[in-house]
Amino acid sequence: MLGVPPGWHTVGPMGQHVDTAGPPRVTRRTAQVCGLVGGAAWVATYFLDADAGLTRALLLGGGVLLTVALFAIGLMLVKSDFLLLRVFVALALPTLVWGVFALVRDSVSDEQLVDAAFGAFVALLCLAILVRRSSVSRATL
């Protein structure tokens, strides 16, 4: 029998195959919950006084949560094991979304309405994904 050449087998894990690579469940849940809570906070600001301190706190806290959700969604978009690419996309997605959001918000006269509409969109999207993912049963081997 022939011997195995040195270095032929690897000792450590070789990385994930593209089909099995994917975000951990924690990343997915973080994106869903942060998007839901952040979006709900932005919707709540529509019903409060625009100059109130609570409104500013909800906008700031909701914005942070929405940014975390967008970052996590960016991490989930890349199915590769290459960490640098995942981080690049995770940073690019919130930058792109917030840039477009700022352009839309500046072009509309009622900024609170835009905040509430964006928050409602993200919250409903995350809620739909959260409910759909938990109710779908998956076959196992």
Backbone as a printed PyTorch tensor [residue, N CA C, xyz], in Angstrom:
tensor([[[  0.8250,  -1.1760,   0.0000],
         [  0.0000,   0.0000,   0.0000],
         [  0.8730,   1.2440,   0.0000]],

        [[  0.4600,   2.2340,  -0.7660],
         [  1.2320,   3.4620,  -0.8580],
         [  0.9580,   4.3550,   0.3430]],

        [[  1.9470,   5.0610,   0.7700],
         [  1.7850,   5.9890,   1.8860],
         [  1.1250,   7.2820,   1.4280]],

        [[  0.5160,   7.9550,   2.3440],
         [ -0.1380,   9.2290,   2.0600],
         [  0.9230,  10.3240,   2.0740]],

        [[  0.9840,  11.1650,   1.0220],
         [  1.9780,  12.2380,   1.0160],
         [  1.7550,  13.1990,   2.1840]],

        [[  2.8250,  13.7500,   2.7280],
         [  2.6640,  14.6980,   3.8290],
         [  1.8820,  15.9280,   3.3800]],

        [[  1.0430,  16.3950,   4.2730],
         [  0.2340,  17.5740,   3.9830],
         [ -1.0190,  17.2570,   3.1830]],

        [[ -1.2540,  16.0010,   2.8630],
         [ -2.4130,  15.6240,   2.0580],
         [ -3.7060,  15.8050,   2.8280]],

        [[ -3.7020,  15.4260,   4.0770],
         [ -4.8820,  15.5740,   4.9260],
         [ -4.7020,  16.7800,   5.8290]],

        [[ -5.7670,  17.4510,   6.0870],
         [ -5.6990,  18.5860,   7.0010],
         [ -6.1280,  18.1430,   8.3790]],

        [[ -5.5820,  18.7950,   9.3590],
         [ -5.9120,  18.4550,  10.7330],
         [ -7.1290,  19.2290,  11.2000]],

        [[ -7.2120,  20.5070,  10.8370],
         [ -8.3120,  21.3590,  11.2800],
         [ -9.4900,  21.2880,  10.3220]],

        [[-10.5700,  21.9280,  10.6980],
         [-11.7400,  21.9630,   9.8150],
         [-11.4200,  22.7490,   8.5460]],

        [[-11.9850,  22.3060,   7.4360],
         [-11.6650,  22.9080,   6.1450],
         [-12.6210,  24.0200,   5.7500]],

        [[-13.5880,  24.3430,   6.5280],
         [-14.5460,  25.3620,   6.1290],
         [-15.8210,  24.7180,   5.6390]],

        [[-16.8110,  25.5290,   5.4430],
         [-18.1230,  25.0190,   5.0730],
         [-18.2900,  25.0190,   3.5670]],

        [[-19.0330,  24.0730,   3.0940],
         [-19.4180,  24.0530,   1.6920],
         [-20.4440,  25.1580,   1.4750]],

        [[-20.5190,  25.6710,   0.2680],
         [-21.4080,  26.8020,  -0.0080],
         [-22.8590,  26.4550,   0.3090]],

        [[-23.2730,  25.2250,   0.0470],
         [-24.6590,  24.8460,   0.3200],
         [-24.9640,  24.7880,   1.8060]],

        [[-23.9870,  24.4060,   2.6090],
         [-24.2390,  24.2940,   4.0470],
         [-23.8330,  25.5420,   4.7970]],

        [[-23.1040,  26.4310,   4.1430],
         [-22.7040,  27.6670,   4.8110],
         [-23.9250,  28.5410,   4.9900]],

        [[-23.9630,  29.2300,   6.0530],
         [-25.0880,  30.1110,   6.3020],
         [-24.9360,  30.7690,   7.6440]],

        [[-25.7890,  31.7100,   7.9120],
         [-25.6730,  32.4200,   9.1790],
         [-26.1150,  31.5380,  10.3340]],

        [[-25.4830,  31.7070,  11.4570],
         [-25.9620,  30.9890,  12.6380],
         [-27.3610,  31.4680,  13.0110]],

        [[-28.0590,  30.6340,  13.7150],
         [-29.4240,  30.9630,  14.1300],
         [-29.4490,  32.2400,  14.9820]],

        [[-28.3890,  32.4670,  15.7560],
         [-28.3220,  33.6560,  16.6080],
         [-28.3130,  34.9250,  15.7620]],

        [[-27.5640,  34.9170,  14.6570],
         [-27.5100,  36.0850,  13.7800],
         [-28.8750,  36.3650,  13.1710]],

        [[-29.5520,  35.3070,  12.7560],
         [-30.8740,  35.4650,  12.1520],
         [-31.8670,  36.0190,  13.1650]],

        [[-31.8850,  35.4690,  14.3720],
         [-32.8040,  35.9530,  15.4170],
         [-32.4810,  37.3810,  15.8250]],

        [[-31.1990,  37.7020,  15.9070],
         [-30.8040,  39.0640,  16.2610],
         [-31.3400,  40.0510,  15.2330]],

        [[-31.1930,  39.7360,  13.9630],
         [-31.6930,  40.6180,  12.9090],
         [-33.2050,  40.7700,  13.0020]],

        [[-33.9010,  39.6760,  13.2330],
         [-35.3550,  39.7220,  13.2740],
         [-35.8670,  40.5190,  14.4700]],

        [[-35.3240,  40.2460,  15.6300],
         [-35.7990,  40.9180,  16.8450],
         [-35.4110,  42.3980,  16.8420]],

        [[-34.1850,  42.7130,  16.4530],
         [-33.7630,  44.1200,  16.3980],
         [-34.5710,  44.8960,  15.3680]],

        [[-34.8460,  44.2870,  14.2270],
         [-35.6640,  44.9550,  13.2150],
         [-37.0860,  45.1750,  13.6930]],

        [[-37.6380,  44.1890,  14.3850],
         [-39.0070,  44.3050,  14.8940],
         [-39.1170,  45.3870,  15.9650]],

        [[-38.2290,  45.3620,  16.9400],
         [-38.2860,  46.3280,  18.0390],
         [-37.9080,  47.7300,  17.5550]],

        [[-36.8630,  47.8340,  16.7360],
         [-36.4680,  49.1440,  16.2120],
         [-37.5320,  49.7590,  15.3270]],

        [[-38.1500,  48.9420,  14.4810],
         [-39.2290,  49.4370,  13.6300],
         [-40.4320,  49.8730,  14.4430]],

        [[-40.7670,  49.0940,  15.4700],
         [-41.9000,  49.4560,  16.3350],
         [-41.6150,  50.7670,  17.0840]],

        [[-40.3720,  50.9740,  17.4760],
         [-40.0120,  52.2270,  18.1520],
         [-40.1930,  53.4150,  17.2140]],

        [[-39.8340,  53.2370,  15.9480],
         [-39.9950,  54.3330,  14.9920],
         [-41.4610,  54.5910,  14.6830]],

        [[-42.2720,  53.5500,  14.6660],
         [-43.7120,  53.7470,  14.4610],
         [-44.3010,  54.4960,  15.6500]],

        [[-43.8480,  54.1760,  16.8470],
         [-44.3680,  54.8380,  18.0490],
         [-44.0620,  56.3240,  18.0590]],

        [[-42.9510,  56.7260,  17.4500],
         [-42.6010,  58.1550,  17.4370],
         [-43.5830,  58.9750,  16.6050]],

        [[-44.2860,  58.3550,  15.7000],
         [-45.2560,  59.0780,  14.8830],
         [-46.4030,  59.6170,  15.7400]],

        [[-46.7280,  58.9100,  16.8060],
         [-47.8540,  59.2840,  17.6540],
         [-47.4440,  60.1740,  18.8270]],

        [[-46.1780,  60.5130,  18.9260],
         [-45.6810,  61.3690,  20.0090],
         [-45.3420,  62.7510,  19.4590]],

        [[-45.1650,  63.6980,  20.3620],
         [-44.7700,  65.0500,  19.9930],
         [-43.3630,  65.0090,  19.3870]],

        [[-43.1760,  65.7150,  18.2880],
         [-41.9010,  65.6610,  17.5670],
         [-40.7350,  66.2260,  18.3810]],

        [[-41.0090,  67.1510,  19.2940],
         [-39.9310,  67.7740,  20.0670],
         [-39.7250,  67.1440,  21.4330]],

        [[-40.4530,  66.1050,  21.7530],
         [-40.3410,  65.4740,  23.0690],
         [-39.0300,  64.6920,  23.1850]],

        [[-38.5290,  64.6300,  24.3980],
         [-37.3070,  63.8790,  24.6550],
         [-37.4850,  62.3910,  24.4280]],

        [[-38.6710,  61.8850,  24.7270],
         [-38.9590,  60.4700,  24.5070],
         [-38.9110,  60.1330,  23.0210]],

        [[-39.3830,  61.0400,  22.1880],
         [-39.3560,  60.8250,  20.7430],
         [-37.9200,  60.7170,  20.2460]],

        [[-37.0780,  61.6040,  20.7220],
         [-35.6630,  61.5580,  20.3240],
         [-35.0010,  60.2750,  20.7990]],

        [[-35.3210,  59.8520,  22.0210],
         [-34.7380,  58.6160,  22.5560],
         [-35.2090,  57.4000,  21.7610]],

        [[-36.4860,  57.3740,  21.3990],
         [-37.0000,  56.2490,  20.6040],
         [-36.3890,  56.2350,  19.2020]],

        [[-36.2240,  57.4160,  18.6030],
         [-35.5900,  57.4720,  17.2830],
         [-34.1430,  57.0080,  17.3450]],

        [[-33.4290,  57.4410,  18.3620],
         [-32.0310,  57.0420,  18.4930],
         [-31.9180,  55.5410,  18.7940]],

        [[-32.6690,  55.0660,  19.7690],
         [-32.6190,  53.6410,  20.1120],
         [-33.1020,  52.7590,  18.9770]],

        [[-34.1960,  53.1800,  18.3300],
         [-34.7000,  52.4270,  17.1880],
         [-33.7200,  52.4300,  16.0330]],

        [[-33.0510,  53.5590,  15.8220],
         [-32.0440,  53.6370,  14.7630],
         [-30.8730,  52.7080,  15.0050]],

        [[-30.4420,  52.6230,  16.2540],
         [-29.3570,  51.6960,  16.5940],
         [-29.8060,  50.2540,  16.3530]],

        [[-31.0140,  49.9170,  16.7920],
         [-31.5220,  48.5560,  16.5940],
         [-31.7050,  48.2390,  15.1110]],

        [[-32.1940,  49.2080,  14.3360],
         [-32.3440,  48.9820,  12.9030],
         [-30.9860,  48.8160,  12.2220]],

        [[-29.9890,  49.5470,  12.6840],
         [-28.6440,  49.3930,  12.1310],
         [-28.0760,  48.0190,  12.4530]],

        [[-28.2900,  47.5490,  13.6740],
         [-27.8450,  46.1940,  14.0380],
         [-28.5550,  45.1610,  13.1720]],

        [[-29.8530,  45.3450,  12.9450],
         [-30.6070,  44.4200,  12.0990],
         [-30.0650,  44.4320,  10.6690]],

        [[-29.7930,  45.6020,  10.1190],
         [-29.2510,  45.6940,   8.7670],
         [-27.8620,  45.0800,   8.6780]],

        [[-27.0510,  45.2710,   9.7110],
         [-25.7210,  44.6650,   9.7450],
         [-25.8330,  43.1430,   9.7480]],

        [[-26.7330,  42.6110,  10.5740],
         [-26.9120,  41.1550,  10.6380],
         [-27.4740,  40.6130,   9.3280]],

        [[-28.3860,  41.3460,   8.7070],
         [-28.9110,  40.9190,   7.4030],
         [-27.7880,  40.9200,   6.3740]],

        [[-26.9070,  41.9110,   6.4290],
         [-25.7520,  41.9380,   5.5300],
         [-24.8420,  40.7420,   5.7370]],

        [[-24.6620,  40.3350,   6.9850],
         [-23.8780,  39.1260,   7.2550],
         [-24.5430,  37.8920,   6.6490]],

        [[-25.8620,  37.8660,   6.6680],
         [-26.5820,  36.7010,   6.1620],
         [-26.6490,  36.6590,   4.6390]],

        [[-26.4140,  37.7690,   3.9750],
         [-26.5010,  37.7960,   2.5170],
         [-25.3900,  36.9970,   1.8460]],

        [[-24.2410,  36.9090,   2.4780],
         [-23.0970,  36.2180,   1.8990],
         [-23.0780,  34.7840,   2.4080]],

        [[-23.1130,  33.8460,   1.4960],
         [-23.1360,  32.4310,   1.8710],
         [-21.7380,  31.8270,   1.9370]],

        [[-20.7310,  32.6320,   1.7170],
         [-19.3610,  32.1420,   1.6920],
         [-18.7810,  32.0710,   3.1050]],

        [[-17.6930,  31.3520,   3.2200],
         [-16.9840,  31.2360,   4.4840],
         [-15.9620,  32.3580,   4.6520]],

        [[-15.7910,  33.1740,   3.6340],
         [-14.7970,  34.2400,   3.6200],
         [-15.2780,  35.3960,   4.4980]],

        [[-14.6840,  35.5490,   5.6620],
         [-15.1350,  36.5040,   6.6790],
         [-15.0220,  37.9510,   6.2000]],

        [[-13.9580,  38.2880,   5.5010],
         [-13.7630,  39.6680,   5.0530],
         [-14.8820,  40.1090,   4.1120]],

        [[-15.3330,  39.2230,   3.2450],
         [-16.4350,  39.5460,   2.3380],
         [-17.7380,  39.7340,   3.1140]],

        [[-17.9640,  38.8820,   4.0970],
         [-19.1710,  39.0140,   4.9230],
         [-19.1980,  40.3480,   5.6670]],

        [[-18.0800,  40.7260,   6.2330],
         [-18.0080,  41.9870,   6.9800],
         [-18.1750,  43.1710,   6.0290]],

        [[-17.5840,  43.0950,   4.8410],
         [-17.7310,  44.1760,   3.8670],
         [-19.2010,  44.3770,   3.4940]],

        [[-19.8970,  43.3010,   3.1910],
         [-21.3090,  43.4070,   2.8240],
         [-22.1360,  43.8600,   4.0240]],

        [[-21.7770,  43.3700,   5.2110],
         [-22.5060,  43.7570,   6.4240],
         [-22.3530,  45.2500,   6.7110]],

        [[-21.2330,  45.8290,   6.3770],
         [-21.0400,  47.2710,   6.5500],
         [-21.6590,  48.0700,   5.4000]],

        [[-21.6550,  47.4980,   4.2100],
         [-22.1780,  48.2110,   3.0430],
         [-23.7000,  48.3100,   3.0650]],

        [[-24.3920,  47.2750,   3.5280],
         [-25.8500,  47.2870,   3.5000],
         [-26.4450,  48.4110,   4.3480]],

        [[-26.0670,  48.5670,   5.6240],
         [-26.6300,  49.6990,   6.3840],
         [-26.2540,  51.0520,   5.7850]],

        [[-25.0490,  51.1620,   5.2530],
         [-24.6320,  52.4200,   4.6370],
         [-25.5230,  52.7570,   3.4440]],

        [[-25.8010,  51.7770,   2.6200],
         [-26.6590,  51.9990,   1.4560],
         [-28.0960,  52.3250,   1.8730]],

        [[-28.6460,  51.5580,   2.7930],
         [-30.0370,  51.7740,   3.2150],
         [-30.1960,  53.1300,   3.8850]],

        [[-29.2880,  53.4810,   4.7960],
         [-29.4060,  54.7720,   5.4710],
         [-29.1830,  55.9290,   4.5100]],

        [[-28.3290,  55.7450,   3.4950],
         [-28.1350,  56.7970,   2.4980],
         [-29.3980,  57.0560,   1.6900]],

        [[-30.0420,  55.9740,   1.2370],
         [-31.2910,  56.1180,   0.4880],
         [-32.3830,  56.6830,   1.3940]],

        [[-32.4330,  56.2110,   2.6310],
         [-33.4320,  56.7110,   3.5770],
         [-33.2670,  58.2130,   3.8060]],

        [[-32.0300,  58.6780,   3.9320],
         [-31.7790,  60.1080,   4.1440],
         [-32.2370,  60.9300,   2.9430]],

        [[-32.0100,  60.4110,   1.7490],
         [-32.4690,  61.1320,   0.5530],
         [-33.9920,  61.2240,   0.5080]],

        [[-34.6660,  60.1290,   0.8210],
         [-36.1330,  60.1340,   0.8120],
         [-36.6630,  61.0420,   1.9080]],

        [[-36.0630,  60.9600,   3.0830],
         [-36.5440,  61.7510,   4.2240],
         [-36.3770,  63.2460,   3.9710]],

        [[-35.2790,  63.6170,   3.3230],
         [-35.0440,  65.0310,   3.0360],
         [-35.9690,  65.5720,   1.9500]],

        [[-36.4750,  64.6980,   1.0960],
         [-37.3150,  65.1710,   0.0020],
         [-38.8020,  65.2210,   0.3550]],

        [[-39.1770,  64.7240,   1.5240],
         [-40.5800,  64.7090,   1.9410],
         [-40.7700,  65.7360,   3.0460]],

        [[-41.9300,  66.3680,   3.0630],
         [-42.1650,  67.4170,   4.0570],
         [-42.4450,  66.8560,   5.4510]],

        [[-43.0910,  65.7110,   5.5600],
         [-43.4260,  65.1280,   6.8670],
         [-42.4100,  64.0400,   7.2140]],

        [[-41.3770,  64.4190,   7.9600],
         [-40.3120,  63.4720,   8.3020],
         [-40.7990,  62.3750,   9.2460]],

        [[-41.7250,  62.7150,  10.1330],
         [-42.2480,  61.7000,  11.0570],
         [-42.9940,  60.6010,  10.3110]],

        [[-43.6830,  60.9520,   9.2570],
         [-44.4030,  59.9610,   8.4630],
         [-43.4300,  59.0130,   7.7680]],

        [[-42.3350,  59.5560,   7.2560],
         [-41.3250,  58.7200,   6.6040],
         [-40.6880,  57.7820,   7.6240]],

        [[-40.3770,  58.3020,   8.8170],
         [-39.8180,  57.4610,   9.8760],
         [-40.7740,  56.3210,  10.2280]],

        [[-42.0450,  56.6560,  10.3950],
         [-43.0410,  55.6420,  10.7620],
         [-43.2350,  54.6260,   9.6490]],

        [[-43.2630,  55.0820,   8.4000],
         [-43.4480,  54.1550,   7.2810],
         [-42.2630,  53.2090,   7.1480]],

        [[-41.0620,  53.7380,   7.2860],
         [-39.8690,  52.8870,   7.2180],
         [-39.8400,  51.9090,   8.3880]],

        [[-40.1420,  52.3950,   9.5910],
         [-40.1800,  51.5190,  10.7580],
         [-41.2290,  50.4370,  10.6160]],

        [[-42.4110,  50.7910,  10.1030],
         [-43.4730,  49.7980,   9.9150],
         [-43.0660,  48.7610,   8.8790]],

        [[-42.4330,  49.2120,   7.8010],
         [-41.9880,  48.2700,   6.7690],
         [-40.9980,  47.2630,   7.3360]],

        [[-39.9830,  47.7430,   8.0420],
         [-38.9660,  46.8460,   8.6010],
         [-39.5710,  45.9420,   9.6750]],

        [[-40.4070,  46.4960,  10.5330],
         [-41.0140,  45.6940,  11.6000],
         [-41.9120,  44.5950,  11.0340]],

        [[-42.7320,  44.9250,  10.0480],
         [-43.6120,  43.9200,   9.4540],
         [-42.8260,  42.8590,   8.6910]],

        [[-41.7740,  43.2780,   8.0130],
         [-40.9280,  42.3160,   7.3090],
         [-40.2720,  41.3490,   8.2940]],

        [[-39.7200,  41.8780,   9.3690],
         [-39.0720,  41.0190,  10.3710],
         [-40.0830,  40.1350,  11.0860]],

        [[-41.2700,  40.6630,  11.3520],
         [-42.3060,  39.8610,  11.9900],
         [-42.7470,  38.7150,  11.0820]],

        [[-42.9100,  39.0000,   9.7960],
         [-43.3150,  37.9540,   8.8570],
         [-42.2530,  36.8630,   8.7550]],

        [[-41.0030,  37.2550,   8.7100],
         [-39.9270,  36.2730,   8.6360],
         [-39.8350,  35.4950,   9.9410]],

        [[-40.0150,  36.1680,  11.0610],
         [-39.9470,  35.5100,  12.3670],
         [-41.0500,  34.4760,  12.5100]],

        [[-42.2670,  34.8100,  12.1040],
         [-43.3910,  33.8800,  12.2120],
         [-43.2480,  32.7480,  11.2100]],

        [[-42.8400,  33.0670,   9.9880],
         [-42.7270,  32.0490,   8.9440],
         [-41.6200,  31.0590,   9.2570]],

        [[-40.4920,  31.5150,   9.7190],
         [-39.3610,  30.6420,  10.0190],
         [-39.6670,  29.7040,  11.1860]],

        [[-40.3810,  30.1890,  12.1840],
         [-40.6290,  29.3360,  13.3420],
         [-41.7360,  28.3190,  13.0770]],

        [[-42.6170,  28.5900,  12.0970],
         [-43.7110,  27.6620,  11.8570],
         [-43.3780,  26.6210,  10.7910]],

        [[-42.3100,  26.8360,  10.0140],
         [-41.9530,  25.8950,   8.9570],
         [-41.1720,  24.7550,   9.5690]],

        [[-41.6560,  23.5450,   9.3700],
         [-40.9110,  22.3820,   9.8610],
         [-39.9500,  21.9380,   8.7800]],

        [[-38.7790,  21.5500,   9.1950],
         [-37.7510,  21.1480,   8.2520],
         [-37.4730,  19.6600,   8.4180]],

        [[-37.2440,  19.0180,   7.2980],
         [-36.9180,  17.5950,   7.3310],
         [-35.4750,  17.4210,   7.7950]],

        [[-35.2550,  16.4260,   8.5790],
         [-33.9020,  16.1390,   9.0430],
         [-33.5300,  14.7210,   8.6170]],

        [[-32.2640,  14.4820,   8.5370],
         [-31.7770,  13.1460,   8.1480],
         [-31.5490,  12.2940,   9.3560]]])
